[in-house]
Amino acid sequence: MNKTQLTGKVKEILKLTGKEYPEARTHLDFKSPFELLISTVLAAQCTDVRINMTMPPLYKKKYKSPQDVLKDGLTNFTKEIKSITFFNSKAKAVMAMCEQMIKEFKGKVPDTMEGLTSLSGVGRKSASVILGNCFGKKDVIIVDTHVKRVSERLGLTKSKEPEKIETELKEIVPPEEQFNYSLRIGEHGRQICDAKKPKCAECFLGDLCPSKKLFIDKVKK
């Protein structure tokens, strides 16, 4: 498919997913940019469910700002998040990130891609989550595991590297729909397009998916 054909395909995908997932949103619970930033960093290689069980009570009780985290100290913060995968290294990253926010951004969460990715432990994916959810940016693609998998299966991307996938999608998804695309495709990956057992038989994007026949044939065998 050429770029024009892919752009038309994306338009139809956005239309169908918009009807199916009109309320698609991030699965992390948060009440401020600071909370979402911390939770997003901690969510790497961990489930959103675990993060939501652990962090919101801590935000309410003691961690309302970078200053609060630093005041509590590395040892205490590490103990508080010990139920989260790789808690030791993540605790150190969060402490470093909080120090940076105080020194370089007056304790505030940056509202630009450059500012966010300058923070310890924050990559483009995490930065896009913050920009889209907290600062109203529409021209951000969140290349998480679901968006990566589903976009490839739909024939929209060929690359394996997140930054290249982001570039490919930005070329065919309208800027004002990029954040919506990320949320809706992410939701589709959770509900229908499972990594190991995609529900192709009930997928409303089946007519647009070149991978559907491959998976159905596997099931038949």
C-alpha positions in Angstrom: 0.0 0.0 0.0 1.2 3.5 -0.8 0.9 6.4 1.7 -2.4 7.6 0.2 -4.0 4.2 0.6 -2.6 3.8 4.1 -4.0 7.2 5.1 -7.4 6.2 3.8 -7.2 2.9 5.7 -6.3 4.8 8.9 -9.3 7.1 8.4 -11.6 4.0 8.3 -9.9 2.5 11.4 -10.3 5.7 13.3 -14.0 5.8 12.4 -14.7 2.2 13.5 -12.6 2.3 16.7 -14.2 5.6 17.6 -17.6 4.0 17.5 -16.4 0.9 19.4 -14.2 2.7 22.0 -15.6 6.2 22.4 -14.4 6.4 26.0 -10.9 4.9 25.5 -8.5 6.4 28.0 -5.3 5.6 29.9 -5.6 2.7 32.3 -3.5 4.4 35.0 -5.4 6.2 37.7 -4.2 9.8 38.3 -5.3 13.2 39.5 -2.3 15.3 38.4 0.5 15.4 35.9 2.9 14.5 38.7 0.9 11.4 39.6 0.7 10.2 36.0 4.4 10.8 35.4 5.4 8.7 38.4 2.9 5.9 37.7 3.9 5.8 34.0 7.6 5.4 34.9 6.8 2.7 37.4 4.5 0.9 35.0 7.3 -0.2 32.7 7.3 -4.0 32.6 4.5 -4.0 35.2 0.7 -4.1 35.0 -1.4 -1.1 35.3 -3.6 -3.0 37.8 -0.6 -3.4 40.1 0.3 0.3 39.8 -3.2 1.4 40.5 -3.3 -0.8 43.6 -0.1 0.6 44.9 0.3 4.3 43.9 -3.0 6.2 44.4 -3.2 5.5 48.1 0.4 6.7 48.4 -0.3 9.9 46.4 -3.2 10.6 48.7 -1.3 9.9 51.9 2.2 11.2 51.3 3.5 11.8 47.7 1.9 14.9 46.3 5.0 16.5 44.8 8.7 15.8 44.0 9.6 17.5 47.3 7.5 14.9 49.2 9.3 12.0 47.5 12.7 13.4 48.2 11.8 14.2 51.8 10.7 10.7 52.4 14.0 9.4 51.0 15.1 6.5 48.8 14.9 3.8 51.5 11.3 4.6 52.5 10.1 5.1 48.9 11.7 1.8 47.9 9.8 0.0 50.7 6.6 1.6 49.6 6.8 0.4 46.0 8.3 -3.1 46.7 5.2 -4.8 45.2 6.1 -3.3 41.8 8.5 -5.1 39.5 12.1 -3.9 39.5 11.3 -1.6 42.5 14.9 -1.0 43.4 16.0 0.5 40.1 12.7 2.3 39.6 12.9 3.9 43.0 16.3 5.3 42.1 15.0 6.6 38.7 12.1 8.3 40.4 14.3 10.0 43.0 16.6 11.2 40.2 13.6 12.4 38.3 12.2 14.3 41.2 15.6 16.0 41.8 15.7 17.1 38.2 12.2 18.5 38.3 13.1 20.6 41.3 16.4 21.8 39.9 15.5 22.3 36.3 11.7 22.8 36.3 10.9 24.4 39.6 9.2 21.3 40.8 6.7 21.2 37.9 6.2 18.5 35.3 7.5 19.7 31.9 4.9 20.2 29.2 7.2 19.5 26.2 8.6 16.3 24.7 12.1 17.7 25.1 11.6 18.6 28.7 10.0 15.3 29.7 12.5 13.1 27.9 15.3 14.9 29.7 14.1 13.4 32.9 15.6 10.2 34.3 13.6 7.2 33.3 11.3 9.0 30.8 11.3 7.9 27.2 9.2 9.1 24.3 6.4 6.7 25.1 6.0 7.9 28.7 6.3 11.5 27.6 3.6 11.0 25.0 1.3 9.6 27.7 1.8 12.7 29.8 1.5 15.2 27.0 -1.7 13.6 25.7 -3.5 13.0 29.0 -2.3 16.1 31.0 -1.5 18.8 28.5 -4.1 18.3 25.8 -1.5 17.4 23.1 -3.2 15.6 20.2 -0.2 15.1 18.0 1.4 12.3 20.1 1.7 8.6 19.3 2.1 6.3 22.3 4.0 3.3 21.1 3.2 0.8 23.8 3.1 -3.0 23.3 -0.5 -2.9 22.1 -0.1 -0.1 19.6 3.1 -1.7 18.3 1.4 -5.2 17.9 -1.9 -4.1 16.4 -0.5 -1.5 14.1 1.8 -4.1 12.6 -0.9 -6.7 12.2 -3.1 -4.1 10.5 -0.3 -3.5 8.0 0.3 0.1 9.0 3.9 -0.4 10.2 6.9 -2.5 9.3 9.5 -1.4 11.8 10.3 -3.1 15.1 11.8 -0.1 16.9 9.4 2.2 18.8 10.8 5.4 17.4 10.6 4.2 13.8 7.1 2.9 14.4 6.2 6.4 15.8 7.6 8.0 12.7 5.7 5.6 10.4 2.4 6.2 12.1 2.9 10.0 12.3 3.1 10.0 8.5 -0.3 8.4 8.0 -2.3 9.4 11.1 -3.6 13.0 11.1 -1.9 15.1 13.8 -5.2 15.9 15.5 -6.1 12.1 15.7 -2.8 10.7 16.8 -3.5 10.6 20.6 -7.0 9.2 19.9 -5.4 6.5 17.6 -3.1 5.5 20.4 -5.8 5.1 23.0 -8.3 3.3 20.7 -5.7 0.9 19.2 -4.4 0.3 22.7 -7.9 -0.6 23.8 -8.4 -2.9 20.8 -5.1 -4.7 21.7 -6.4 -5.3 25.2 -9.9 -6.4 24.3 -9.7 -8.1 20.9 -6.2 -8.3 19.3 -4.5 -10.3 22.0 -0.8 -11.1 21.6 -1.2 -14.9 21.6 -4.8 -15.5 20.9 -6.4 -12.7 18.9 -10.2 -12.9 18.6 -10.2 -12.5 14.8 -13.6 -14.1 14.3 -15.2 -11.3 16.3 -13.0 -8.4 15.2 -14.8 -5.5 13.6 -11.5 -4.5 11.9 -11.3 -7.9 10.2 -11.9 -6.6 6.7 -9.0 -4.1 7.0 -6.6 -6.6 8.6 -4.2 -8.6 6.4 -3.3 -10.7 9.4 -6.8 -12.1 10.0 -6.6 -14.9 7.6 -3.2 -16.1 8.9 -4.5 -16.4 12.5 -7.8 -18.0 11.4 -5.8 -20.6 9.4 -3.7 -21.3 12.4 -6.8 -21.9 14.5 -8.2 -24.3 11.9 -4.9 -26.4 12.0 
